[in-house]
Every structure is written in C-alpha cells, then in structure tokens.
Amino acid sequence: MKTIDDNGSTAVMDPPTVLTTSEVSRLLGVSPNTVTRWAREGRRPCRLTLGGHHRFERQVIEGIRETLNRAASDRYPT
C-alpha cells in the first residue's frame, strides 16, 4: 500500500495486521456470510470490535489460505 505524506513523497505502508470479514471472504473465496458463520461457530479465531464487527488476524488467515492452496494443488497436480 502506498501513501503520500505531507511533503509529497510516497511511502510504502505495511498491510493492516487485521482483516475485515469481506477481506477474509475475498482471500478464501467464500461469501462474507460464510466467514461470519465460521467466526460465530468458533471455526475461525477472531476479535469483536466495540461495534460487534469481526476482525481476523492477517497471519492466521494467510496460513489458512496457504493450507487450502496446498491441499488443492495436491489434489489436482499440474
């Protein structure tokens, strides 16, 4: 992610350490409703914001995504 600071120069920022439900759904290829259901069932670790929204640790979700990709590539070798 790039931003422009007060001096007009471009800085590269680290990605956020937490993800929203919609970001997780895009990364895992499922609907946001599925991600919310998984969170409520305790199938995906998350935190709740004061407003009741789920937030997921980026590192955990990326690990899940890698596991799913590995499982898919084992099942369908190229």
GROMACS elastic network, one bead per residue, 0.5 to 0.9 nm:
[ bonds ]
;  ai    aj funct       b0    kb
    1    11     6  0.84643   500
    1    12     6  0.57980   500
    1    13     6  0.54468   500
    1    14     6  0.68405   500
    1    15     6  0.66531   500
    2    10     6  0.64817   500
    2    11     6  0.56306   500
    2    13     6  0.60040   500
    2    14     6  0.89645   500
    3     9     6  0.82971   500
    3    10     6  0.56271   500
    3    11     6  0.54180   500
    3    12     6  0.64951   500
    3    13     6  0.72178   500
    4     7     6  0.77776   500
    4     8     6  0.55990   500
    4     9     6  0.54877   500
    4    11     6  0.61721   500
    4    12     6  0.88824   500
    5     8     6  0.54218   500
    5     9     6  0.57664   500
    5    10     6  0.64679   500
    5    11     6  0.70429   500
    6     9     6  0.75598   500
    7    10     6  0.88165   500
   13    16     6  0.87286   500
   14    17     6  0.83890   500
   15    18     6  0.86828   500
   15    58     6  0.88731   500
   16    19     6  0.70557   500
   16    58     6  0.75896   500
   17    56     6  0.84092   500
   17    57     6  0.60547   500
   17    58     6  0.52822   500
   17    59     6  0.74321   500
   18    55     6  0.59641   500
   18    56     6  0.52485   500
   18    58     6  0.51617   500
   18    59     6  0.83907   500
   19    22     6  0.80596   500
   19    23     6  0.58547   500
   19    24     6  0.63555   500
   19    54     6  0.85910   500
   19    55     6  0.55491   500
   19    56     6  0.50491   500
   19    57     6  0.63083   500
   19    58     6  0.58886   500
   19    61     6  0.85296   500
   20    23     6  0.51910   500
   20    24     6  0.62966   500
   20    25     6  0.86371   500
   20    53     6  0.80611   500
   20    54     6  0.66178   500
   20    55     6  0.51890   500
   20    56     6  0.65308   500
   21    24     6  0.51905   500
   21    25     6  0.61605   500
   21    26     6  0.87683   500
   21    32     6  0.58105   500
   21    33     6  0.84405   500
   21    35     6  0.62682   500
   21    36     6  0.67986   500
   21    53     6  0.81353   500
   21    54     6  0.63903   500
   21    55     6  0.67342   500
   21    56     6  0.75651   500
   22    26     6  0.62985   500
   22    27     6  0.87062   500
   22    31     6  0.78862   500
   22    32     6  0.53913   500
   22    35     6  0.81903   500
   23    26     6  0.52377   500
   23    27     6  0.63010   500
   23    28     6  0.87247   500
   23    32     6  0.84746   500
   24    27     6  0.50909   500
   24    28     6  0.60870   500
   24    29     6  0.82177   500
   24    30     6  0.83055   500
   24    32     6  0.77015   500
   24    35     6  0.71591   500
   24    56     6  0.76688   500
   24    58     6  0.85693   500
   24    61     6  0.70750   500
   25    28     6  0.53067   500
   25    29     6  0.56197   500
   25    31     6  0.54405   500
   25    32     6  0.52022   500
   25    33     6  0.85135   500
   25    34     6  0.78280   500
   25    35     6  0.62391   500
   26    29     6  0.51536   500
   26    30     6  0.67245   500
   26    31     6  0.77584   500
   26    32     6  0.82556   500
   27    30     6  0.81124   500
   27    61     6  0.81036   500
   27    62     6  0.80506   500
   27    65     6  0.71072   500
   28    31     6  0.87904   500
   28    61     6  0.81593   500
   28    62     6  0.88478   500
   28    64     6  0.81745   500
   28    65     6  0.60481   500
   28    68     6  0.83422   500
   30    33     6  0.82881   500
   30    34     6  0.64142   500
   30    35     6  0.72421   500
   31    34     6  0.52409   500
   31    35     6  0.66663   500
   31    36     6  0.88904   500
   32    35     6  0.50913   500
   32    36     6  0.62520   500
   32    37     6  0.86218   500
   33    36     6  0.50879   500
   33    37     6  0.61174   500
   33    38     6  0.86018   500
   34    37     6  0.50456   500
   34    38     6  0.61363   500
   34    39     6  0.86011   500
   35    38     6  0.51059   500
   35    39     6  0.62220   500
   35    40     6  0.87142   500
   35    44     6  0.79712   500
   36    39     6  0.50775   500
   36    40     6  0.62205   500
   36    41     6  0.86080   500
   36    54     6  0.74163   500
   37    40     6  0.51259   500
   37    41     6  0.61103   500
   37    42     6  0.85299   500
   37    43     6  0.84608   500
   38    41     6  0.51217   500
   38    42     6  0.61077   500
   38    44     6  0.56912   500
   38    45     6  0.87699   500
   39    42     6  0.50610   500
   39    43     6  0.58425   500
   39    44     6  0.50424   500
   39    45     6  0.65016   500
   39    46     6  0.65103   500
   39    54     6  0.75056   500
   40    43     6  0.76360   500
   40    44     6  0.83048   500
   41    44     6  0.78906   500
   42    45     6  0.63582   500
   42    46     6  0.83364   500
   44    56     6  0.80842   500
   44    60     6  0.88510   500
   44    61     6  0.85375   500
   45    55     6  0.88900   500
   45    56     6  0.67906   500
   45    57     6  0.79630   500
   45    60     6  0.82061   500
   46    54     6  0.61614   500
   46    55     6  0.54745   500
   46    57     6  0.69476   500
   47    53     6  0.81180   500
   47    54     6  0.56673   500
   47    55     6  0.51673   500
   47    56     6  0.65081   500
   47    57     6  0.84903   500
   48    51     6  0.76696   500
   48    52     6  0.54101   500
   48    53     6  0.53613   500
   48    55     6  0.61496   500
   48    56     6  0.89811   500
   49    52     6  0.51267   500
   49    53     6  0.51877   500
   49    54     6  0.64591   500
   49    55     6  0.71646   500
   50    53     6  0.74735   500
   56    59     6  0.87117   500
   56    60     6  0.76166   500
   56    61     6  0.71309   500
   57    60     6  0.54416   500
   57    61     6  0.64238   500
   57    62     6  0.87127   500
   58    61     6  0.52315   500
   58    62     6  0.60411   500
   58    63     6  0.85243   500
   59    62     6  0.52260   500
   59    63     6  0.62049   500
   59    64     6  0.87626   500
   60    63     6  0.51026   500
   60    64     6  0.63483   500
   60    65     6  0.87002   500
   61    64     6  0.50266   500
   61    65     6  0.61361   500
   61    66     6  0.86437   500
   62    66     6  0.61503   500
   62    67     6  0.85804   500
   63    66     6  0.51476   500
   63    67     6  0.62355   500
   63    68     6  0.86780   500
   64    67     6  0.50826   500
   64    68     6  0.62149   500
   64    69     6  0.86246   500
   65    68     6  0.51121   500
   65    69     6  0.61421   500
   65    70     6  0.85677   500
   66    69     6  0.50264   500
   66    70     6  0.60375   500
   66    71     6  0.85161   500
   67    70     6  0.51016   500
   67    71     6  0.61186   500
   67    72     6  0.85848   500
   68    71     6  0.50962   500
   68    72     6  0.61405   500
   68    73     6  0.86214   500
   69    72     6  0.51097   500
   69    73     6  0.61438   500
   69    74     6  0.85847   500
   70    73     6  0.51431   500
   70    74     6  0.61293   500
   70    75     6  0.85762   500
   71    74     6  0.51431   500
   71    75     6  0.62172   500
   71    76     6  0.86891   500
   72    75     6  0.50747   500
   72    76     6  0.61008   500
   72    77     6  0.82500   500
   73    76     6  0.50800   500
   73    77     6  0.53357   500
   73    78     6  0.75507   500
   74    77     6  0.57257   500
